[in-house]
């Protein structure tokens, strides 16, 4: 199959979140399975920091934006696996410090920027002679591409049989703009209605992708179920329920070339499942020293890496850490940035209890790896979690996840109980209620096993380390989904207008 990824970010070129990890890893895995894959993304300023050659192709594009025409050009580089990456260069739109905004908020011309990108994607198919079987568009930034395919390109030679898959990475971010931005898209105003592109009087690009794509998917089976009802549907649950027959969920994969304690260059000691006790002890000791915590093998060390935000469960952590740091002999290690109220919370707790709490309010890729290896438990009490990657890293590193049972965390972590211990499937501790009390009780449960049942703890660790959450596994499921999408398109009428 010939697959074109349309995504606004991909490692190593540009990244703000998990979207970049997916679109930087999955194309190479698909290519390894024998498929012809390419990626097209905006030429953000960040791409030039990737230390990979980027060459101009001498191909110019002209894109209608409302009543004007905007010019750009195409560049080329590659991902691992020699997957070609094409960049849409238009410096007025993309030569900026941020991808989508700055300290003042989202860029005010984001709709225009991604109208240009989406139209450029469609023109690039012809200009590069890509002969695409499946257009795989990701999140609201690429959603207009599937709308253009369905409504303007379906009868154009070379585009007639292109199938479209639209992937939701996080439904909370929808690309909502004022209604007059509809003029920028060039699409007929007839589509600005409550069934297609309009959302409470505004233009909604996420809704546009959900409406016009042949097939939909998201990044875990549980999240695909959750978004079909409120509140997880974020106002789009009706549309998602209506299209449930073409909605799938596939768990993201892990790049084990980067996240593997047996080969991780960031670690002071490397280890696998057979020598995890020795390796983790060395990593824990080094992490305690690095963070200024007392070096103690007997105390549980809890790690957290991520955005300091309610979505990641920081409100639940706030509800327990004060009491725990006053009364419990447990250490905490935090790495991340986010809401200033949580910056202040962690700074204050760390100052009051420097022997128990360490907070690094920044981001460091190297330290993230060392926390995964040195912590005994990893905290993900998320309010919602479309997929999550840190719990998968934690499994590989022998760091037992403590999670709230939502989204991809349900699909990837098996709670410790008598049955799961008996059948060897237990990999972590989970709780249902979104309350500090439920979180605290689960922490107590994990702490009790850690302190009083070391043999059981090591079985849980080994269960997790032996799991395979590689991209190779997920890539085969995407291949199956692409085939379904192609089959669905071939059975559809000439137009996809709904």
C-alpha positions in Angstrom: 0.0 0.0 0.0 1.0 3.6 -0.5 0.3 5.6 2.6 0.6 9.4 3.1 0.8 10.7 6.6 -0.5 14.3 7.0 0.6 15.5 10.5 1.8 18.7 11.9 4.6 17.3 14.0 7.0 14.2 14.0 10.2 13.4 15.9 12.9 14.3 15.4 11.8 17.4 13.5 9.1 19.0 15.6 7.3 18.0 18.8 4.9 19.3 21.3 3.4 16.0 22.4 2.6 12.3 21.7 1.4 13.1 18.2 5.0 13.6 17.2 6.1 10.3 18.7 3.5 8.4 16.7 4.2 10.2 13.4 7.9 9.8 13.9 7.8 6.1 14.6 4.8 4.5 12.9 5.8 5.3 9.3 9.1 3.5 9.7 7.4 0.4 11.1 5.0 0.4 8.2 7.9 0.7 5.7 9.6 -2.3 7.4 6.4 -4.3 6.7 6.9 -3.5 3.0 4.6 -0.5 2.5 5.4 2.7 0.7 5.0 5.5 3.3 5.7 9.2 3.2 5.0 12.1 5.6 4.1 15.7 4.9 4.3 18.4 7.6 4.8 22.2 7.9 8.4 23.5 7.7 8.4 24.9 11.2 11.5 26.6 12.4 12.1 23.6 14.7 12.8 21.2 11.8 16.2 22.7 11.1 17.4 21.7 14.6 17.0 18.0 13.8 20.5 17.6 12.4 19.2 15.9 9.3 19.7 17.1 5.7 16.8 19.1 4.3 16.9 19.8 0.6 14.7 22.1 -1.6 12.9 20.2 -4.4 12.4 23.2 -6.6 8.7 22.6 -6.5 6.5 25.7 -5.8 2.9 25.6 -4.7 0.2 28.3 -4.9 -2.7 28.0 -2.5 -6.0 30.0 -2.4 -6.7 31.4 1.0 -10.0 33.1 0.9 -9.7 35.8 -1.8 -5.9 35.8 -2.0 -3.2 33.4 -3.3 -0.3 32.4 -1.0 2.9 30.8 -2.4 5.2 28.3 -0.8 7.6 25.5 -1.7 8.3 21.9 -0.9 11.4 20.5 0.9 12.4 16.9 1.6 14.3 15.0 4.3 13.8 11.5 5.8 12.7 9.6 8.9 14.4 6.5 10.2 13.8 3.6 7.9 14.5 6.0 5.0 10.9 7.2 5.0 10.7 10.4 3.0 9.4 13.5 4.8 8.1 16.5 2.7 7.9 19.9 4.3 5.5 22.7 3.3 7.7 25.8 3.5 5.9 29.2 3.9 8.0 31.3 6.3 5.3 33.9 7.0 3.2 31.1 8.5 5.8 28.6 10.0 9.0 30.4 10.7 8.1 31.1 14.3 9.4 30.0 17.7 6.3 27.9 18.5 4.3 25.4 16.5 0.9 26.6 17.5 1.4 29.6 19.8 3.6 31.4 22.2 3.5 32.6 25.8 0.6 34.9 24.8 -1.5 32.0 23.7 -2.5 30.4 20.3 -1.4 32.2 17.2 -4.4 34.2 16.0 -3.9 33.1 12.4 -3.8 29.3 13.2 -6.8 28.7 11.0 -5.2 30.3 8.0 -1.9 28.6 8.7 -3.5 25.1 8.6 -5.8 25.9 5.7 -2.6 26.6 3.7 -1.0 23.4 5.0 -4.0 21.2 4.2 -4.4 22.5 0.7 -0.7 22.1 0.2 -1.0 18.5 1.2 -3.6 17.9 -1.5 -1.6 19.7 -4.2 1.6 17.8 -3.1 0.0 14.5 -4.0 -0.1 15.6 -7.6 3.1 17.6 -7.7 5.1 14.7 -6.2 3.3 12.0 -8.1 2.7 10.1 -4.8 -0.1 7.8 -6.1 -1.7 7.5 -2.6 -3.9 4.7 -1.5 -4.6 6.0 2.0 -4.4 9.6 3.3 -3.8 9.3 7.0 -4.6 12.7 8.6 -3.8 13.4 12.3 -5.8 15.8 14.6 -7.4 19.1 13.7 -4.3 20.5 12.1 -4.7 18.1 9.1 -8.5 17.7 9.2 -9.2 20.0 6.3 -7.2 17.7 4.0 -9.8 15.0 4.3 -12.6 17.6 3.7 -10.9 18.8 0.6 -10.4 15.2 -0.6 -14.1 14.5 0.0 -15.5 17.6 -1.5 -13.1 19.1 -4.1 -10.7 16.4 -5.2 -12.8 13.2 -5.4 -13.4 13.6 -9.1 -9.9 14.8 -9.9 -7.8 12.2 -11.9 -5.5 10.4 -9.5 -7.5 11.2 -6.4 -10.7 9.2 -7.1 -9.8 6.1 -5.1 -7.8 7.7 -2.3 -9.2 6.5 1.1 -9.0 8.7 4.1 -8.3 7.8 7.8 -8.5 10.5 10.5 -6.8 9.9 13.8 -7.8 11.6 17.0 -4.9 12.0 19.4 -6.6 14.2 22.0 -10.3 15.2 21.5 -9.9 18.1 23.9 -8.0 20.1 21.3 -10.4 20.7 18.4 -9.2 23.7 16.3 -12.2 25.9 17.0 -12.3 29.3 15.2 -14.8 32.1 14.6 -17.3 31.5 11.9 -15.9 34.0 9.4 -12.7 31.8 9.1 -14.9 29.5 7.0 -14.2 31.9 4.2 -10.5 31.1 4.4 -11.2 27.4 3.8 -12.7 28.0 0.4 -15.3 25.3 1.1 -19.0 25.9 0.3 -20.9 27.6 3.1 -23.4 24.8 2.9 -21.0 22.7 5.0 -21.2 25.3 7.8 -24.1 23.5 9.6 -24.5 21.6 12.8 -24.0 18.2 11.2 -20.7 19.0 9.5 -18.4 21.9 10.3 -20.2 24.3 12.6 -20.0 23.9 16.4 -22.0 26.4 18.6 -21.6 29.1 16.0 -17.9 28.5 15.3 -15.9 26.6 12.8 -14.6 23.3 14.3 -11.8 21.6 12.3 -11.8 18.4 14.5 -15.5 18.0 13.7 -14.7 18.6 10.1 -12.3 15.7 10.0 -14.7 13.4 11.9 -17.4 14.2 9.4 -15.6 13.8 6.1 -13.1 11.0 6.7 -13.9 7.5 5.5 -12.6 5.9 8.6 -11.8 7.2 12.1 -9.6 5.9 14.8 -8.0 7.0 18.1 -5.1 5.9 20.2 -6.7 3.2 22.4 -9.8 1.0 22.3 -11.2 2.3 25.6 -10.8 6.0 24.6 -12.7 5.1 21.4 -15.6 4.0 23.7 -15.3 6.9 26.1 -15.5 9.7 23.6 -18.9 8.5 22.4 -20.5 10.0 25.5 -20.2 13.0 27.7 -18.0 14.4 29.2 -15.2 12.6 27.3 -16.7 13.4 23.9 -16.1 17.2 24.6 -19.3 18.1 22.8 -18.7 15.8 19.8 -20.0 12.7 21.4 -23.2 12.7 19.2 -21.2 12.7 16.0 -18.8 10.1 17.3 -21.7 7.8 18.3 -23.3 8.4 15.0 -20.1 7.2 13.2 -19.3 4.4 15.7 -19.3 1.8 13.0 -16.2 3.3 11.4 -14.5 4.3 14.7 -11.6 2.1 15.9 -9.0 2.2 18.7 -5.3 1.2 18.4 -2.9 1.6 21.3 0.2 3.6 20.5 3.5 1.8 20.4 6.8 2.3 22.1 10.1 2.9 20.4 12.2 0.4 22.2 15.3 1.6 20.5 15.0 4.7 22.6 13.2 3.3 25.7 14.9 0.1 26.8 16.8 -0.2 30.1 19.2 -2.8 28.6 20.6 -0.2 26.1 19.7 3.2 27.5 22.7 5.5 27.4 21.1 7.9 29.9 21.3 5.4 32.7 24.1 4.8 35.2 23.4 1.1 35.1 21.7 -1.0 32.4 19.5 -4.0 33.0 16.9 -6.4 31.8 14.3 -8.6 33.3 16.9 -11.1 34.5 19.0 -8.6 36.5 16.4 -6.0 37.2 16.9 -6.0 41.0 20.5 -5.1 40.8 20.1 -2.7 37.9 17.2 -0.8 39.4 18.9 -0.6 42.8 21.9 1.2 41.1 19.6 3.5 39.2 17.6 4.3 42.2 20.7 5.1 44.3 22.0 7.4 41.5 18.7 9.1 41.1 18.4 9.8 44.8 21.9 11.4 44.7 21.0 13.4 41.6 17.8 14.8 43.2 19.3 15.4 46.6 17.1 12.8 48.3 18.5 10.6 51.1 20.0 7.5 49.6 17.8 4.7 51.0 17.1 1.4 49.4 14.2 0.6 51.7 12.0 3.6 51.0 9.6 3.5 48.0 10.4 6.2 45.4 7.4 7.4 43.4 8.0 9.2 40.0 5.9 11.6 38.0 6.8 12.9 34.5 4.5 15.1 32.5 2.4 18.2 32.3 1.5 19.7 35.6 -2.2 19.9 34.9 -5.6 18.6 36.1 -5.8 16.3 33.0 -2.7 14.5 34.4 -4.3 14.1 37.8 -2.3 16.9 39.6 -5.4 17.8 41.5 -5.4 14.3 43.0 -1.7 14.5 43.8 -2.4 17.8 45.5 -5.1 16.1 47.5 -2.7 13.5 48.9 0.9 14.8 48.9 0.6 17.1 51.8 -0.6 14.5 54.2 1.7 11.8 52.8 4.8 14.0 53.0 4.0 14.8 56.6 3.3 11.2 57.7 4.6 8.6 55.3 8.2 7.4 54.7 7.9 7.7 50.9 10.0 9.7 48.4 8.5 11.6 45.5 10.3 12.7 42.3 8.6 15.2 39.9 9.6 16.3 36.4 7.5 18.6 34.3 6.0 22.1 33.7 2.5 23.3 33.6 0.0 25.3 35.7 1.7 27.7 38.0 -0.4 26.7 40.9 1.1 23.3 40.7 4.6 24.8 40.3 4.0 26.6 43.6 2.6 23.5 45.3 5.5 21.3 44.4 8.1 24.0 45.2 6.5 24.6 48.7 6.3 20.8 49.5 9.9 20.3 48.3 11.1 23.2 50.5 9.2 21.8 53.5 10.3 18.2 53.0 13.5 18.1 51.0 14.2 14.6 52.4 11.0 13.3 50.8 10.1 15.5 47.8 12.2 16.6 44.8 10.7 18.7 42.0 12.4 19.6 38.8 10.1 22.1 37.1 11.5 21.9 33.7 11.9 19.1 31.1 14.9 17.0 30.5 14.8 13.9 28.3 17.8 12.4 30.1 16.3 12.9 33.5 13.0 11.5 32.3 14.8 8.2 31.4 16.6 8.2 34.8 13.3 8.7 36.7 11.7 5.8 34.8 14.7 3.6 35.8 15.2 4.8 39.3 11.6 5.0 40.6 9.9 2.0 42.1 6.4 3.3 41.1 5.1 5.6 38.4 2.1 7.9 39.0 -0.5 8.5 36.3 -3.8 9.4 38.1 -5.1 11.0 34.9 -8.5 12.6 34.6 -8.4 11.2 31.0 -5.7 9.7 29.0 -6.3 8.9 25.3 -3.4 6.4 25.3 -0.4 7.4 27.5 3.2 6.4 26.9 4.8 6.8 30.3 3.0 3.8 31.7 4.4 1.7 28.8 7.9 3.0 29.4 7.4 2.2 33.1 6.5 -1.4 32.3 9.7 -1.9 30.3 11.8 -0.3 33.0 10.3 -2.4 35.9 8.6 0.6 37.4 5.2 -0.4 38.6 2.5 2.0 37.3 -0.2 3.4 39.5 -3.0 4.7 37.3 -6.6 5.8 37.1 -8.7 3.4 35.0 -9.4 5.6 32.0 -8.6 5.5 28.3 -5.4 3.8 27.3 -4.5 3.2 30.9 -7.3 0.6 31.1 -6.1 -1.1 27.9 -2.4 -1.4 29.0 -2.3 -1.9 32.8 -3.8 -4.9 34.6 -4.7 -4.2 38.3 -3.1 -6.3 41.0 -5.6 -8.7 42.5 -5.8 -12.3 43.5 -6.9 -13.4 40.0 -4.3 -11.4 38.0 -1.5 -12.5 40.4 -2.6 -16.1 39.9 -2.7 -16.0 36.1 0.5 -13.8 35.8 -1.2 -10.8 34.2 -0.8 -8.2 37.0 1.3 -5.3 36.0 0.2 -2.3 38.1 -2.4 -0.7 40.5 -5.5 1.1 39.2 -8.5 2.9 40.7 -11.8 4.0 39.2 -13.1 7.1 41.1 -11.5 10.4 40.3 -11.0 11.3 43.9 -7.9 11.9 46.1 -9.3 9.3 48.5 -9.3 6.5 45.9 -5.8 7.6 44.7 -4.5 7.5 48.3 -6.0 4.1 49.0 -4.4 2.7 45.9 -1.0 4.2 46.9 -1.4 2.5 50.3 -2.2 -0.8 48.6 0.9 -0.6 46.4 3.1 0.5 49.3 1.9 -2.5 51.4 2.9 -5.0 48.6 6.2 -3.2 48.1 7.1 -3.3 51.8 5.7 -6.6 52.9 5.6 -8.9 49.8 8.9 -8.3 47.9 8.5 -11.6 46.0 5.1 -10.6 44.8 6.4 -7.2 43.9 9.2 -8.7 41.7 6.6 -10.9 39.9 4.6 -7.7 39.1 7.8 -6.1 37.8 8.7 -9.1 35.7 5.2 -9.3 34.2 5.5 -5.7 33.0 9.0 -6.0 31.6 8.1 -9.0 29.5 5.2 -7.2 27.8 5.5 -6.2 24.1 4.1 -2.7 23.4 6.4 -2.1 20.4 5.4 -0.2 17.3 5.8 -3.4 15.3 2.7 -4.8 17.1 0.7 -1.6 16.5 1.8 -1.2 12.9 0.3 -4.5 11.9 -3.1 -3.3 13.3 -2.8 -0.1 11.3 -2.2 -2.2 8.2 -5.4 -4.0 8.8 -7.2 -0.7 9.4 -5.9 0.8 6.2 -7.2 -2.3 4.3 -10.6 -1.8 5.9 -10.5 1.9 5.0 -9.7 1.2 1.3 -12.5 -1.4 1.2 -14.9 1.1 2.7 -14.0 3.8 0.2 -14.4 1.4 -2.8 -17.9 0.6 -1.6 -18.8 4.3 -1.2 -20.4 6.6 -3.8 -18.3 9.0 -5.7 -18.7 11.7 -3.1 -18.2 11.6 0.6 -20.3 14.6 1.4 -22.5 13.6 4.4 
